């Protein structure tokens, strides 16, 4: 079950490269390199003149290995969901590479991409809107089977759907029901069953439990971990809930205004965070041993993405910012066993 004290002491690892809870075996399943997404800002009387761009995602890079969970965290608007949508190619990147199994997905045509999509599935945030209210559960879960031609006949189709429902804690009696007949947690189990149908290797889970009650969140998270262990799934897990992230992740990428500012193994990030923004997020979390004490809120506001600060985007909120921070954007470097984009860490000021 989910822990409540996410800041409990954890071992601190030291190496020249970011550490994982378990060493990866073989090549990376997914490599994202310098991924960018710019959304145009239109102006003029007809709204056709490009007046500028919003850098929703600005040079994001990471790797996910088979059976591993990489969590992307950060405040609303940091670009984590846009990153997930680009991995799925639901949103087309402006530039960068998305290599899955050694193949750049951005170079694939429609037919080749469709074949790859069988191996990359998604679970969306809202189980109330991600399932068609007009379809029965059988048809919802069987949709990937139909699209990819994975069932020879109706009998095999129904048997496969019944098996998938059993895997997520439901049963065959639910086949003919509609989504409105289920609770939020049950609907998300149906969504997970649909994602499992084509036997994927990677699942992009975009805030998969944020719309659920806390007790149901734990059940769904534990289900996802059981399925990961059983089928060797890799997850790109997008969330703002650090308690959930600590429970599920191997690696954690902290995003701020479109960039990853810290990428580390779970134990290292929660036990010895390096970037001031990561520290600020962790200090704002309620702690069981500090009941009754005032929490430290996340200071300041996220800058306007239409007019981001020069230099380090976090510098207006950072107590360690100096002149270099205000004029030079830090690169994501391997420092103290993590990847971190911070001049203060690089210079040893914190």
N, C-alpha and C positions, 0 to 999 in steps of 0.2 A: 504494500500500500504506500501511498505518498507520505513522505515525511513532512513535518511541519517546520522543523528547524533546519533550513537549508544551509546555514552557515556553521554546521557542526565541523570540528576540526577534520581535516583531510590531509593525507600525505602530500608533501610538496616534492615534485620531481624536478630534476635539473638535467638538462641536456641541450645540445645545440639545435635540436628540432622539436617541434611540438610533440607532446607525448599522448599516446592513446591508452585507453584502459587495457586493451589487449593488442599486441602488435598485429598489423595487418598482414594477411597472407595473399601473396600474388599481387597482380596489378590492380590499380584503382578501378572500381566499377564506373565511377563518374568523376570527371575532371572538369571543373569550370575555371576558365582563365580569362581574366580581364573583361568580365562581362559588364556591359553598359546598356542602359536604356534611357534615352532622352525623349521626353514628351514635349512636342512643340507648343508654344504659347502663341496663339493667333491674335491678331489685331486688325485694325482697319474697319471700315464701315460694313464690309461684307464678311469679316472674320476670316479672310484668306491670307492675309499677310503674316508671315512668321516673325513674331516680335522677340523671340528668344526661346529657350528650352529649360525644362526642369530636369535636372539630373537625378532621376528616381533611383537608379543604380549606377554606380560610378567606379568601375574597375574592381569587381568582386572576383576573387579566386579562392577555390577550395577543392578538396578531394573527398570522396566517400568510397570506402572499401566494402566488399561484400560482407553482409551481416552486421554492418556498423550503422550507428545513428549519429548524424551530424545535426545539431540543433542550431537554428538561427534565431537570435533574440534581439530585442531592442524596442524602443518606444514606437508608438503608432506613427506611420509615415516614414520609417527608416529604410524601407525598400525590401524588407524580407519577403513579403508576399509576392511582390513583383519578381524577385529572384526566382521563387518557386514556379511562378507562372512561365517564366522564360525557359526554365529547365524542361517544362512540359511542352513548350512552344505554343502555349495558349496566348502568350504575348511574345511578339517577335523582338529579339534584341536589336539594338542599334549597332553593336559591335561586340567582339569577343569570340570565345570558343566554348562549346559544350560538348565534351567528348564522352560518349557512353560506350563502354567496351572497346575503346580505341578508335571509335568512329565519331567524327564531328557531326552532330545532329543538324547543324546549321547548313551543311552542304548536301543534305539528303533531299531528294525529290519527294513528291507526295506519297507514292507507293512504298518507297523504302522507309519513309518516316512512319507510315501506318504500321508497317511490320515491327518497327522498333517500339512503337507505342504499346504494343502488347506487353512489353517487359517493363514499362514505366507507367504506373497508375497513380491515382490521387485520391485522397480523402479530403473533402472540403470542410470548411468551418461550420456551416449551418446545416444540420441534418433536416431542418424544416423546409429549406428551399432547394437543397441539392438533389432531392428525390422528386420525381414527377408525381403529382397528386392524382393523375389520371391512369397511372400504370399500377398493376398489381405487383406485389413483391417478386413473384416469379419472373416477370418480364424485366423488372429493374435489374435484378441480379444477373439475369441471363443475357443482358444486352451485350457485354463484351464477348460472350460465347457466340452470339449471332454475328457480330461485326467481324470477328476473326475466324468464323467457320469452325469452331471448336467442338461442336456437338453434331453427331451424325443424324440424329432424329429427335423427335419430341420426347421420347422416353429417356434417352440419354441426357437431354437438356434438363428435364425435370429432376432426374436423379442427381445430376451435378449441382443444381441449385439447392436441393435438399441437403446435400453434403456440405455445401458452403454455409448454409444457415446453421447447421449443426456445429461447424467449426467456430462460429461467432456466438454460440450460446442460444440460438433460436432453434426451432424445429419445423418439420414439414407442414405442420398445421397452419403455419403462417403464409404458405405459398400464395393463397388466393386472396389475401387481405391487401388493403390499401395503406399507404403511409400514415394517413390521419388516424388509423386505429392503433398506432404505436406511440410509446413515450419517446422523448428525445434521445435517451440512451439506446433504446431499441432501434431507432432510426439510424443512429450512427453505426450500430452493428450491421445493419443492412448495407449501409454505404461501404463498410469495410469488406463485407462479403462480396459486393460488386467489384471492389478493387482487387480482390484475390482471384476472381473468376478466371482471368487469362494467365494465371500463374506468373505474376511479375517477379522481377528481381529487385526493383526499386520502387518505393512508394513515397510520393511527396505528400506529406500530411500538413495541411495549412490550418493551424489553430484547431485541431480536430476535437478538442474537449472544452474549448472556451465557452461554448454555448450551453454546457451541461452543468447540472448541480455538482457540488464538490464530491459527494459520495459516488456519483455516477462517473465522474471524471476518473477516479481511481480505478473503477472497474474497466473502463474502456482502455486506459493506459496499460493496465496489467494484461488485458486481452491482446493488445498490439505487441507487447513484449513476448507473450507466449507464442504468438504467431511468428514473430521474428526468429525466435529460437527454433521453432519447428521447421520453418521453411527457408531459413538463411536469408531473410529479407534485409535489405538496406533501407534506411529511412532518411529522408530530408525532412526534419521535424521543425516546423515553424511555429513559434510561440512567444508570448510575452510573459508567460508564467514561469518564473525561475524555479519554483518548487517542482513543477512537472518536468522541466528541462533537466534538473539534477537527477531526477528519478530515471529518465529514459536515455540520456545521451552518453556517447563516448567522447565526442568532440563538441565544442561549443564555439560558435562564431557570434561575436557581439557586433551588431551593426548600428551605425550612427550616420544619418543623413546620406544614405546611399552607399556607404563604405563599410567594410569590415575593419574595426579598430583593434580587435583582439580575437585571436583564434588559438584555442588551447584545449588540452585534454580536460575532461570534466573535473577531476580531482584538483588539478593545478589551478583551474580558473576559479573554482569555489574556495579553494584553500589559500591561494596566494594570487589574487587578481592583480594585474599590472597596470592596465589603463585606468586613468582617473574616472572615466565614464563607467567602466565595469564596477569599480569600487563603489561608485555612487548608487548604481542599481542594487548591488548586494546590501548596502547599508540601509536601504529603504525597506527591506523585507522584514516583516514581523518575526521575532525570535521567541521561541517558547521560554527560554531561560530569562528573557528580559520582559516578561509580562508586566504591564503597568508603566513601563518606561516609554518616553517619547521616542518615536522613530525619526530618523533623519530623512526628510523628504528629498526626492530628486530635485536639485536646485535648478532654477532658471527654466526657460522655455526653449523648445527646439527652434532653431532659427528658421526664418522664412525660406523655403527651398527656391523661391523665385529670386532671392537675393542672399545667397549663402555668404558667410564670413570668408574673408581671405585667409590664407594659411590653413591651419587646422580648424575644421568646422566646429570643434568643441571648445575652442579657446574662449568664447564669451562666458562660458559656464565653468571653466576650469580654474581652480585655485593655484595651479602651478604654471599657468601660461606666462610666457615672456615674449619679448619682441620677435624672436625667431618663430614662435608658435603663431604669431599674428600675420606673418608674411610668407612663411614657407610651409607647404602642406607636407606632413610626414609620410614617409613610405612605410608599408607594412613589412617590417624586418623581423628576423629571427633573433630575439633577445631573451635571455633568462629562461630558455626552454619553451618559449611561446612565440607566436607571431603577434607583434604589437606595432601599432602606428602611433608613436608618441615621442616627441623630442625630449620630454622630461625623463622618460624611461631610458632612452638612448644615451642621454648625457649623465645619467646616474643621479638626477636631482630628486627622484622619488624611488 
